């Protein structure tokens, strides 16, 4: 009977040992969870920063529009459409090379250009068309181009 109890205890211990070894220690899981929170909050920070870049170019375009500087308006509209200038594009390229695709699903679906965070392909094309019109149109055409740009730009405000 004693031998049977020892064997039974040994069998239970052998079965329980792998089960105990298969559990990740709670502190490691908690640390990983905290890292996930940090990574996800960085995504929000990136979107907020890109929105600030867009706002900057919108405000500069607006000032140029009020001053009647059509070339400057058009240039700022184009910078808005591209989510910044060549320096920003270089940063975006670096992120992509590091494997960071903010809108991976949107890129795959053709909705976003590679690395873009806020401005969709469709919006970019419409803004660039408005930018080109701003350079060549008469006063009525410029007002129409500005209205198109403004409507698109305001659509990106507060998106999460």
Buried (B, 14 or more C-beta within 10 A) or exposed (E): EEEEEEEEEEEEEEEEEEEEEEEEEEEEEEEEEEEEEEEEEEEEEBBEEBBEBBBBBBEBBBEBBEEEBBEBBBBBBBBBBBBBEEEBEEEBEEBBEEEBBBBEEBBEEEBBBEBBBBBBBEBBEBBBBBBBBBBEBEEEEBEBBBEBBBEBBEEBEEEE
